[in-house]
Amino acid sequence: MEDLNLITPTLLFSAVSLISLAYTNRFLSYAQLVRNLKDQYMIDHSKLTQAQIANLNKRLILTRNMQIFGVASLLLCVITMLLVFISLNFIAKIVFAVALVLFIISLALSVLELMLSTKALKIYLSDMQ
């Protein structure tokens, strides 16, 4: 295999940075939703609101984990660039491989969260059936 150069981890660095921005936007929208659901629950302790809150708790945990794995991947990309810069290419390849795995985990968690978000919308619409 060819030696790693600075361009390869930089590409992943860009991708992880963009996906982290999307995760942050998602988290901010959840924060607003939490506030709204809490206000709604204080007024009316309905089963529908309880189900939405339970779903949202799961989604918040997934979003937190998505961000943790994404940030860890980003950190390892930076470490990879440092290792390439100081010519420790073998270690850089290992660190970069771990960064890729962490990014894959982050994306997989994002898919799970998307499925839970769809379920949340179904819960919200359930009282219309």
PyRosetta script that sets phi, psi and omega in degrees:
from pyrosetta import init, pose_from_sequence

init()
pose = pose_from_sequence("MEDLNLITPTLLFSAVSLISLAYTNRFLSYAQLVRNLKDQYMIDHSKLTQAQIANLNKRLILTRNMQIFGVASLLLCVITMLLVFISLNFIAKIVFAVALVLFIISLALSVLELMLSTKALKIYLSDMQ")
pose.set_psi(1, 143.4)
pose.set_omega(1, 179.6)
pose.set_phi(2, -68.1)
pose.set_psi(2, 151.6)
pose.set_omega(2, 176.6)
pose.set_phi(3, -64.6)
pose.set_psi(3, 147.1)
pose.set_omega(3, 177.2)
pose.set_phi(4, -72.4)
pose.set_psi(4, 139.5)
pose.set_omega(4, 173.0)
pose.set_phi(5, -117.1)
pose.set_psi(5, 176.2)
pose.set_omega(5, -175.1)
pose.set_phi(6, -66.7)
pose.set_psi(6, -21.8)
pose.set_omega(6, -176.4)
pose.set_phi(7, -70.8)
pose.set_psi(7, -39.1)
pose.set_omega(7, -176.1)
pose.set_phi(8, -60.6)
pose.set_psi(8, -54.5)
pose.set_omega(8, 178.0)
pose.set_phi(9, -66.3)
pose.set_psi(9, -25.6)
pose.set_omega(9, 178.3)
pose.set_phi(10, -64.5)
pose.set_psi(10, -36.4)
pose.set_omega(10, 177.8)
pose.set_phi(11, -63.8)
pose.set_psi(11, -44.7)
pose.set_omega(11, 177.2)
pose.set_phi(12, -67.3)
pose.set_psi(12, -36.4)
pose.set_omega(12, 177.7)
pose.set_phi(13, -56.2)
pose.set_psi(13, -45.0)
pose.set_omega(13, 179.2)
pose.set_phi(14, -64.3)
pose.set_psi(14, -44.2)
pose.set_omega(14, -179.3)
pose.set_phi(15, -63.8)
pose.set_psi(15, -44.4)
pose.set_omega(15, -178.9)
pose.set_phi(16, -66.0)
pose.set_psi(16, -38.7)
pose.set_omega(16, 178.6)
pose.set_phi(17, -61.8)
pose.set_psi(17, -43.4)
pose.set_omega(17, 179.4)
pose.set_phi(18, -66.6)
pose.set_psi(18, -42.2)
pose.set_omega(18, -179.1)
pose.set_phi(19, -69.2)
pose.set_psi(19, -32.3)
pose.set_omega(19, 176.4)
pose.set_phi(20, -64.5)
pose.set_psi(20, -37.0)
pose.set_omega(20, 176.3)
pose.set_phi(21, -63.2)
pose.set_psi(21, -42.4)
pose.set_omega(21, 177.4)
pose.set_phi(22, -64.1)
pose.set_psi(22, -41.3)
pose.set_omega(22, 178.3)
pose.set_phi(23, -62.7)
pose.set_psi(23, -40.8)
pose.set_omega(23, 179.9)
pose.set_phi(24, -64.8)
pose.set_psi(24, -42.7)
pose.set_omega(24, 176.8)
pose.set_phi(25, -61.4)
pose.set_psi(25, -40.2)
pose.set_omega(25, 177.6)
pose.set_phi(26, -62.9)
pose.set_psi(26, -43.5)
pose.set_omega(26, 179.7)
pose.set_phi(27, -62.9)
pose.set_psi(27, -41.6)
pose.set_omega(27, 179.2)
pose.set_phi(28, -64.0)
pose.set_psi(28, -37.3)
pose.set_omega(28, 177.1)
pose.set_phi(29, -68.3)
pose.set_psi(29, -33.4)
pose.set_omega(29, 176.6)
pose.set_phi(30, -67.4)
pose.set_psi(30, -37.3)
pose.set_omega(30, 179.4)
pose.set_phi(31, -60.8)
pose.set_psi(31, -42.7)
pose.set_omega(31, 177.8)
pose.set_phi(32, -65.9)
pose.set_psi(32, -40.1)
pose.set_omega(32, 178.9)
pose.set_phi(33, -64.5)
pose.set_psi(33, -38.8)
pose.set_omega(33, 177.6)
pose.set_phi(34, -60.7)
pose.set_psi(34, -45.4)
pose.set_omega(34, 179.7)
pose.set_phi(35, -61.0)
pose.set_psi(35, -44.9)
pose.set_omega(35, -179.9)
pose.set_phi(36, -64.4)
pose.set_psi(36, -43.6)
pose.set_omega(36, -179.9)
pose.set_phi(37, -66.0)
pose.set_psi(37, -37.6)
pose.set_omega(37, 178.8)
pose.set_phi(38, -63.7)
pose.set_psi(38, -45.3)
pose.set_omega(38, 177.7)
pose.set_phi(39, -59.8)
pose.set_psi(39, -42.6)
pose.set_omega(39, 179.7)
pose.set_phi(40, -65.1)
pose.set_psi(40, -40.7)
pose.set_omega(40, -178.6)
pose.set_phi(41, -68.3)
pose.set_psi(41, -33.8)
pose.set_omega(41, 179.0)
pose.set_phi(42, -66.4)
pose.set_psi(42, -30.6)
pose.set_omega(42, 179.0)
pose.set_phi(43, -81.2)
pose.set_psi(43, -45.2)
pose.set_omega(43, -173.9)
pose.set_phi(44, -139.0)
pose.set_psi(44, 113.1)
pose.set_omega(44, -179.0)
pose.set_phi(45, -81.7)
pose.set_psi(45, 59.3)
pose.set_omega(45, -176.2)
pose.set_phi(46, -80.8)
pose.set_psi(46, 156.8)
pose.set_omega(46, 177.3)
pose.set_phi(47, -65.1)
pose.set_psi(47, -34.8)
pose.set_omega(47, 179.3)
pose.set_phi(48, -62.0)
pose.set_psi(48, -46.0)
pose.set_omega(48, 178.9)
pose.set_phi(49, -65.6)
pose.set_psi(49, -39.5)
pose.set_omega(49, 177.2)
pose.set_phi(50, -62.1)
pose.set_psi(50, -41.7)
pose.set_omega(50, 178.9)
pose.set_phi(51, -65.4)
pose.set_psi(51, -38.8)
pose.set_omega(51, 177.9)
pose.set_phi(52, -65.1)
pose.set_psi(52, -40.8)
pose.set_omega(52, 179.5)
pose.set_phi(53, -65.7)
pose.set_psi(53, -41.8)
pose.set_omega(53, 178.3)
pose.set_phi(54, -62.1)
pose.set_psi(54, -43.0)
pose.set_omega(54, 178.4)
pose.set_phi(55, -64.2)
pose.set_psi(55, -41.9)
pose.set_omega(55, -178.5)
pose.set_phi(56, -65.8)
pose.set_psi(56, -35.6)
pose.set_omega(56, 175.9)
pose.set_phi(57, -59.3)
pose.set_psi(57, -44.2)
pose.set_omega(57, 178.5)
pose.set_phi(58, -63.2)
pose.set_psi(58, -42.4)
pose.set_omega(58, -178.8)
pose.set_phi(59, -65.9)
pose.set_psi(59, -37.1)
pose.set_omega(59, 177.9)
pose.set_phi(60, -64.5)
pose.set_psi(60, -40.3)
pose.set_omega(60, 178.0)
pose.set_phi(61, -63.8)
pose.set_psi(61, -44.7)
pose.set_omega(61, 178.3)
pose.set_phi(62, -62.4)
pose.set_psi(62, -42.2)
pose.set_omega(62, -179.3)
pose.set_phi(63, -64.5)
pose.set_psi(63, -41.1)
pose.set_omega(63, 176.2)
pose.set_phi(64, -59.4)
pose.set_psi(64, -45.9)
pose.set_omega(64, -178.9)
pose.set_phi(65, -67.4)
pose.set_psi(65, -36.8)
pose.set_omega(65, 176.0)
pose.set_phi(66, -59.1)
pose.set_psi(66, -44.6)
pose.set_omega(66, -179.7)
pose.set_phi(67, -66.6)
pose.set_psi(67, -40.7)
pose.set_omega(67, 179.6)
pose.set_phi(68, -61.9)
pose.set_psi(68, -47.9)
pose.set_omega(68, -179.9)
pose.set_phi(69, -67.1)
pose.set_psi(69, -35.9)
pose.set_omega(69, 177.4)
pose.set_phi(70, -65.0)
pose.set_psi(70, -45.3)
pose.set_omega(70, 179.4)
pose.set_phi(71, -66.2)
pose.set_psi(71, -40.0)
pose.set_omega(71, 177.8)
pose.set_phi(72, -61.9)
pose.set_psi(72, -40.3)
pose.set_omega(72, 176.9)
pose.set_phi(73, -62.9)
pose.set_psi(73, -43.1)
pose.set_omega(73, 178.7)
pose.set_phi(74, -62.2)
pose.set_psi(74, -43.7)
pose.set_omega(74, 178.3)
pose.set_phi(75, -60.9)
pose.set_psi(75, -43.1)
pose.set_omega(75, 180.0)
pose.set_phi(76, -68.4)
pose.set_psi(76, -29.5)
pose.set_omega(76, 174.2)
pose.set_phi(77, -63.8)
pose.set_psi(77, -42.7)
pose.set_omega(77, 178.6)
pose.set_phi(78, -64.8)
pose.set_psi(78, -42.6)
pose.set_omega(78, 177.9)
pose.set_phi(79, -62.8)
pose.set_psi(79, -39.5)
pose.set_omega(79, 176.7)
pose.set_phi(80, -59.0)
pose.set_psi(80, -45.2)
pose.set_omega(80, 179.5)
pose.set_phi(81, -61.5)
pose.set_psi(81, -40.1)
pose.set_omega(81, 177.5)
pose.set_phi(82, -63.4)
pose.set_psi(82, -44.0)
pose.set_omega(82, -179.7)
pose.set_phi(83, -64.2)
pose.set_psi(83, -39.1)
pose.set_omega(83, 176.3)
pose.set_phi(84, -64.9)
pose.set_psi(84, -42.3)
pose.set_omega(84, -178.8)
pose.set_phi(85, -60.4)
pose.set_psi(85, -37.0)
pose.set_omega(85, -179.9)
pose.set_phi(86, -97.0)
pose.set_psi(86, 15.2)
pose.set_omega(86, 172.8)
pose.set_phi(87, 65.0)
pose.set_psi(87, 34.7)
pose.set_omega(87, 172.6)
pose.set_phi(88, -103.0)
pose.set_psi(88, 68.2)
pose.set_omega(88, -169.8)
pose.set_phi(89, -66.4)
pose.set_psi(89, -37.2)
pose.set_omega(89, -179.4)
pose.set_phi(90, -64.0)
pose.set_psi(90, -46.8)
pose.set_omega(90, 178.3)
pose.set_phi(91, -65.6)
pose.set_psi(91, -37.6)
pose.set_omega(91, 178.9)
pose.set_phi(92, -60.1)
pose.set_psi(92, -40.2)
pose.set_omega(92, 178.7)
pose.set_phi(93, -63.3)
pose.set_psi(93, -42.0)
pose.set_omega(93, 179.5)
pose.set_phi(94, -65.3)
pose.set_psi(94, -46.7)
pose.set_omega(94, -179.6)
pose.set_phi(95, -62.9)
pose.set_psi(95, -40.6)
pose.set_omega(95, 179.3)
pose.set_phi(96, -65.5)
pose.set_psi(96, -39.3)
pose.set_omega(96, 177.6)
pose.set_phi(97, -61.6)
pose.set_psi(97, -41.8)
pose.set_omega(97, 177.4)
pose.set_phi(98, -64.3)
pose.set_psi(98, -39.8)
pose.set_omega(98, 177.7)
pose.set_phi(99, -60.2)
pose.set_psi(99, -41.2)
pose.set_omega(99, 178.2)
pose.set_phi(100, -63.7)
pose.set_psi(100, -43.1)
pose.set_omega(100, 179.3)
pose.set_phi(101, -62.9)
pose.set_psi(101, -43.5)
pose.set_omega(101, 178.9)
pose.set_phi(102, -63.0)
pose.set_psi(102, -37.7)
pose.set_omega(102, 178.0)
pose.set_phi(103, -67.3)
pose.set_psi(103, -38.6)
pose.set_omega(103, 176.6)
pose.set_phi(104, -62.6)
pose.set_psi(104, -43.3)
pose.set_omega(104, 178.0)
pose.set_phi(105, -61.4)
pose.set_psi(105, -43.3)
pose.set_omega(105, 179.1)
pose.set_phi(106, -59.5)
pose.set_psi(106, -43.3)
pose.set_omega(106, 179.1)
pose.set_phi(107, -68.0)
pose.set_psi(107, -37.7)
pose.set_omega(107, 177.9)
pose.set_phi(108, -64.1)
pose.set_psi(108, -41.4)
pose.set_omega(108, 176.4)
pose.set_phi(109, -63.5)
pose.set_psi(109, -33.7)
pose.set_omega(109, 177.3)
pose.set_phi(110, -63.9)
pose.set_psi(110, -38.9)
pose.set_omega(110, 177.1)
pose.set_phi(111, -64.9)
pose.set_psi(111, -43.3)
pose.set_omega(111, 177.5)
pose.set_phi(112, -61.2)
pose.set_psi(112, -41.4)
pose.set_omega(112, 179.3)
pose.set_phi(113, -65.7)
pose.set_psi(113, -37.0)
pose.set_omega(113, 177.3)
pose.set_phi(114, -63.1)
pose.set_psi(114, -39.5)
pose.set_omega(114, 177.6)
pose.set_phi(115, -65.1)
pose.set_psi(115, -40.3)
pose.set_omega(115, 177.1)
pose.set_phi(116, -67.4)
pose.set_psi(116, -34.4)
pose.set_omega(116, 177.4)
pose.set_phi(117, -63.8)
pose.set_psi(117, -39.6)
pose.set_omega(117, 177.3)
pose.set_phi(118, -63.7)
pose.set_psi(118, -41.4)
pose.set_omega(118, 177.2)
pose.set_phi(119, -62.4)
pose.set_psi(119, -38.0)
pose.set_omega(119, 179.2)
pose.set_phi(120, -61.9)
pose.set_psi(120, -40.7)
pose.set_omega(120, 178.4)
pose.set_phi(121, -66.6)
pose.set_psi(121, -36.2)
pose.set_omega(121, 176.6)
pose.set_phi(122, -65.0)
pose.set_psi(122, -39.6)
pose.set_omega(122, 176.9)
pose.set_phi(123, -61.5)
pose.set_psi(123, -43.9)
pose.set_omega(123, -178.5)
pose.set_phi(124, -62.2)
pose.set_psi(124, -36.8)
pose.set_omega(124, -178.6)
pose.set_phi(125, -86.7)
pose.set_psi(125, -6.8)
pose.set_omega(125, -173.4)
pose.set_phi(126, -62.4)
pose.set_psi(126, -29.1)
pose.set_omega(126, -178.7)
pose.set_phi(127, -77.3)
pose.set_psi(127, -3.1)
pose.set_omega(127, 178.7)
pose.set_phi(128, -93.2)
pose.set_psi(128, -6.2)
pose.set_omega(128, -176.1)
pose.set_phi(129, -83.8)
pose.dump_pdb("model.pdb")
